[in-house]
């Protein structure tokens, strides 16, 4: 009897040891992790998502941020509308873009769920209208803001956590920080012009001008470029604020930057330069009306190109000279951020840019 008890004790101890070792091994090989998104939500994943869906309004911001990370194309199965009217950068970013499912602008939860996603990326303000039904269905949703340089840095870290590529996130953040600091140093010893940035649109055949509220990235671009925004006190609405000529004349800016998300503003700039109504505005008298460039997308929006837009504004303010050819900024941006070769930048990007740039 004693021998049997001794034998059973040994078996139990051995079994317990095996269980402990197995649990420890499982712990060591587990790939489960948690991501905290821009809304402060903790989202758990058992492994890196392999069926990602990016959709909703402003999806280009999500796509252009995600593809700053290498080897993500194989993980993306469906993407919303990424053409703002000037072409589709997604087809340049992903060599297999034509094999991806393309969702319409009004794609709802049912259509998204039909793609069997294991992760959906959405802009934060779409949570109530689009995200919550997906969450209820058990789909992990990661919300991002990507509206200011500060949010961009935070959201890149979120994507780095999601993709388990924190080193690349840090690398991209450093690229943004280095270019930002370099720009600040360059413009710090130069006179800062009183500046106006105008969004140009058309309504009933009339040209409509609007200014962004303080806190939007367009104002950050102007300030980073060394300009002094003149419109903040009047731009009190949360979105684009329409302004008339009388208001613009009262600001009497020394420099004006025009932008549009649908096409070039070069024609509008030329009209303003010869319009008798505008002749007494300082920027017109000095020939300092500039058109924000665009390749597939305008450089004047909260896209990864925001730093390129800020660098361009600073160079435009200084007559197209900011210590070297601006072409190097373009090559380095698309090369460092997206891994594009000089040949690819030359063939896919440069032909879309205005000539001259300033």
C-alpha positions in Angstrom: 0.0 0.0 0.0 2.8 2.4 0.8 4.5 1.6 -2.4 1.3 2.3 -4.3 0.9 5.7 -2.5 4.5 6.5 -3.3 4.0 5.6 -6.9 0.8 7.8 -7.2 2.6 10.7 -5.6 5.4 10.5 -8.1 2.9 10.3 -11.0 1.0 13.4 -9.7 4.2 15.4 -9.3 5.4 14.4 -12.8 2.1 15.3 -14.3 2.0 18.7 -12.5 5.6 19.4 -13.7 4.6 18.6 -17.3 1.5 20.8 -17.1 3.6 23.7 -15.8 6.2 23.3 -18.5 3.4 23.1 -21.1 1.7 26.2 -19.8 5.1 28.1 -19.8 5.9 26.9 -23.4 2.4 28.0 -24.5 3.0 31.4 -22.9 6.3 31.8 -24.7 5.0 30.9 -28.1 1.7 32.8 -27.8 1.3 35.5 -30.4 -1.7 37.2 -28.7 -1.3 41.0 -28.2 -3.4 44.1 -27.5 -3.5 47.4 -29.4 -4.8 50.6 -28.0 -6.4 52.7 -30.7 -6.9 56.5 -31.0 -10.1 56.3 -29.0 -8.3 54.6 -26.1 -10.0 51.3 -26.8 -8.0 48.1 -26.2 -8.4 45.6 -29.0 -7.1 42.1 -28.7 -5.6 40.0 -31.5 -4.4 36.4 -31.5 -2.1 37.1 -34.4 -1.3 39.8 -36.9 -4.4 40.4 -39.1 -4.3 38.8 -42.5 -7.7 40.0 -43.8 -7.7 43.8 -43.3 -10.4 46.1 -44.7 -9.9 49.8 -45.0 -13.0 51.8 -45.8 -15.2 54.8 -45.0 -14.8 58.5 -45.7 -11.2 59.8 -46.0 -10.0 56.2 -46.5 -7.0 57.6 -48.4 -5.5 58.8 -45.1 -5.7 55.2 -43.7 -4.3 53.6 -46.8 -1.4 56.0 -47.2 -0.5 55.6 -43.5 -0.8 51.8 -43.5 1.4 51.5 -46.6 4.2 53.3 -44.9 4.9 49.9 -43.4 6.5 47.2 -45.7 4.8 44.0 -46.7 1.2 45.0 -45.8 -0.2 44.4 -49.2 -0.7 40.7 -48.6 -2.8 41.5 -45.5 -5.2 43.9 -47.2 -8.3 42.3 -48.8 -10.6 45.2 -49.4 -10.2 49.0 -49.8 -12.7 51.8 -50.2 -12.6 54.6 -52.8 -9.0 56.0 -52.9 -9.4 58.3 -56.0 -10.1 62.0 -55.2 -10.4 62.8 -58.8 -6.7 63.1 -59.8 -5.9 59.3 -59.9 -5.4 56.4 -57.6 -2.2 56.3 -55.6 -3.3 52.9 -54.2 -2.4 51.3 -57.6 1.1 52.6 -57.2 1.4 51.5 -53.5 0.2 48.0 -54.1 1.3 46.0 -57.1 -1.7 43.7 -56.6 -4.2 46.5 -56.3 -6.3 45.2 -59.1 -6.9 42.0 -57.2 -8.2 43.7 -54.1 -11.9 44.1 -53.5 -12.9 47.7 -53.9 -15.8 49.0 -51.7 -18.0 51.9 -52.7 -18.3 55.2 -50.9 -21.5 54.1 -49.2 -20.4 50.6 -48.2 -22.2 49.5 -45.0 -21.5 47.0 -42.3 -23.1 44.1 -44.2 -20.9 44.6 -47.2 -17.8 44.9 -45.0 -18.7 41.8 -43.0 -19.1 39.8 -46.3 -15.4 40.2 -46.8 -14.7 38.2 -43.6 -12.3 40.7 -42.1 -10.1 40.0 -39.1 -9.5 43.7 -38.7 -11.1 46.9 -40.0 -9.5 50.3 -40.1 -11.7 53.4 -39.8 -11.5 57.0 -39.1 -12.5 57.7 -35.5 -15.5 59.8 -36.3 -17.1 56.9 -38.1 -17.5 54.8 -35.0 -21.2 55.5 -34.3 -22.3 55.3 -38.0 -20.2 52.4 -39.2 -17.9 51.0 -36.6 -20.2 49.9 -33.8 -22.2 47.4 -35.9 -18.9 45.8 -36.8 -17.8 45.7 -33.2 -21.2 44.1 -32.3 -20.5 41.4 -34.9 -17.3 40.6 -33.2 -14.9 42.1 -35.8 -11.8 44.0 -34.3 -12.0 47.6 -35.4 -9.0 50.0 -35.0 -9.9 53.7 -35.1 -7.4 56.3 -36.2 -7.5 60.2 -36.4 -4.6 61.2 -38.6 -5.6 64.8 -38.6 -2.6 66.7 -37.0 1.1 66.0 -36.9 0.7 65.0 -33.3 -2.1 62.6 -34.0 -0.1 61.3 -37.0 2.8 60.3 -34.7 0.5 58.6 -32.2 -1.4 56.8 -34.9 1.8 55.5 -36.6 2.7 53.9 -33.3 -0.8 52.3 -33.2 -0.2 50.9 -36.7 3.2 49.7 -35.6 1.6 47.8 -32.7 -1.1 46.4 -34.9 1.4 45.1 -37.5 4.0 44.2 -34.9 6.5 46.5 -36.6 7.3 49.1 -33.8 10.8 49.7 -35.3 9.3 50.8 -38.6 6.9 53.1 -36.8 9.8 54.7 -34.9 11.7 55.0 -38.2 8.9 56.8 -39.9 8.2 59.1 -36.9 11.9 60.0 -36.9 11.7 60.8 -40.6 8.8 63.2 -40.0 10.5 64.7 -36.9 13.8 65.2 -38.7 12.2 67.0 -41.7 10.1 69.1 -39.4 13.0 70.2 -37.2 15.1 70.9 -40.3 12.4 73.1 -41.7 12.0 75.0 -38.4 15.7 75.7 -38.4 15.8 76.9 -42.0 12.9 79.4 -41.6 13.7 80.6 -38.1 16.0 83.4 -39.3 13.8 84.5 -42.2 11.0 87.2 -42.0 7.6 85.5 -41.6 4.9 86.7 -44.0 1.3 87.3 -43.0 -0.3 84.4 -44.8 -3.6 83.2 -46.0 -4.5 79.7 -47.2 -7.7 79.4 -49.3 -9.6 76.3 -50.3 -11.0 76.9 -53.8 -14.3 75.3 -54.9 -17.1 76.1 -57.4 -20.8 76.6 -56.7 -23.2 77.5 -59.4 -20.4 78.8 -61.6 -19.0 81.0 -58.9 -15.7 80.5 -57.2 -16.0 79.9 -53.5 -13.1 80.5 -51.0 -12.9 78.9 -47.6 -10.4 78.8 -44.7 -9.8 76.0 -42.2 -10.3 76.4 -38.5 -7.4 76.7 -36.1 -6.0 73.2 -35.2 -6.4 71.8 -38.7 -3.2 70.6 -40.4 -3.3 73.3 -43.1 -2.7 76.0 -40.5 0.0 73.8 -39.0 1.6 73.7 -42.5 1.6 77.5 -42.8 3.1 78.0 -39.4 5.7 75.3 -39.8 6.6 77.0 -43.1 7.2 80.3 -41.3 4.0 82.0 -42.2 1.7 83.8 -39.8 -2.0 82.8 -40.4 -4.2 85.8 -40.6 -7.6 84.0 -40.6 -7.8 82.1 -37.3 -10.0 84.7 -35.5 -12.7 84.5 -38.2 -12.6 80.7 -38.8 -14.8 79.7 -35.9 -16.9 76.9 -37.5 -15.6 73.3 -37.1 -15.3 72.8 -40.8 -14.2 74.9 -43.8 -15.4 78.5 -43.3 -16.5 80.4 -46.4 -15.0 83.9 -46.7 -15.8 86.7 -49.2 -13.6 89.2 -50.9 -14.2 91.9 -48.3 -12.9 89.7 -45.5 -9.9 88.7 -47.6 -9.2 92.4 -48.3 -9.4 93.3 -44.6 -6.7 90.7 -43.9 -4.6 92.0 -46.7 -2.2 89.0 -46.6 1.4 89.2 -47.9 1.2 85.6 -49.3 -1.7 83.5 -50.4 -1.7 79.7 -50.9 -4.6 78.2 -52.9 -5.5 74.6 -52.7 -8.1 72.2 -54.1 -8.6 68.5 -53.7 -10.2 68.0 -57.1 -7.8 69.7 -59.5 -5.3 72.5 -60.1 -5.8 76.0 -58.8 -3.3 77.5 -61.2 -6.0 79.0 -63.4 -7.6 80.6 -60.4 -4.3 82.1 -59.3 -3.7 83.6 -62.7 -7.2 85.2 -62.7 -6.6 86.7 -59.3 -3.3 88.2 -60.4 -5.1 90.2 -63.1 -8.5 90.9 -61.4 -8.9 94.6 -60.8 -10.8 93.8 -57.6 -7.8 92.1 -56.1 -5.1 94.5 -57.3 -4.6 96.3 -54.0 -4.1 93.2 -51.9 -0.4 92.9 -50.9 0.0 89.3 -52.0 -1.3 90.3 -55.5 0.8 93.4 -55.8 3.9 91.3 -54.9 3.0 88.4 -57.1 2.8 86.0 -54.1 -0.2 83.9 -55.0 0.8 80.2 -55.0 -1.0 77.0 -56.0 -0.5 74.0 -53.7 0.8 71.1 -55.7 -0.8 67.7 -56.0 0.3 64.4 -57.5 -2.5 61.8 -56.9 -3.5 63.8 -53.9 -3.1 67.4 -52.8 -0.2 68.2 -50.5 -2.5 70.4 -48.4 -4.5 67.8 -46.4 -3.9 65.4 -43.5 -2.2 62.8 -45.6 1.3 61.5 -45.2 2.2 64.3 -47.7 1.5 67.0 -45.1 5.3 67.4 -44.4 6.0 67.7 -48.2 3.3 70.4 -48.3 4.8 72.4 -45.5 8.2 72.2 -47.1 6.7 73.4 -50.4 4.9 76.4 -48.7 8.2 77.4 -47.0 10.0 77.2 -50.3 7.3 79.2 -52.1 7.4 81.9 -49.5 11.1 82.3 -50.2 10.7 82.5 -54.0 11.4 78.9 -54.7 14.8 78.8 -53.0 15.2 77.1 -49.6 18.8 75.9 -49.9 18.7 73.5 -52.8 16.5 71.9 -55.5 13.1 71.0 -54.2 13.2 67.9 -56.3 15.4 66.2 -53.7 12.6 66.6 -51.2 10.2 64.8 -53.5 12.6 61.9 -54.2 13.5 61.5 -50.6 9.9 61.6 -49.4 8.6 58.9 -51.7 11.8 56.9 -51.3 12.2 57.0 -47.6 8.5 56.8 -46.7 7.3 54.4 -49.4 10.4 52.7 -50.6 9.9 54.0 -54.1 12.9 54.0 -56.4 14.0 57.2 -58.2 12.9 55.6 -61.5 9.4 55.0 -60.1 9.1 58.5 -58.6 10.2 59.8 -62.0 7.7 57.8 -64.0 4.7 57.7 -61.6 4.9 60.9 -59.5 6.7 63.7 -61.3 4.5 63.7 -64.4 1.5 64.6 -62.2 3.1 67.6 -60.6 2.8 71.1 -62.0 5.8 72.6 -63.9 7.1 74.8 -62.5 6.4 74.0 -58.9 6.6 77.6 -57.8 
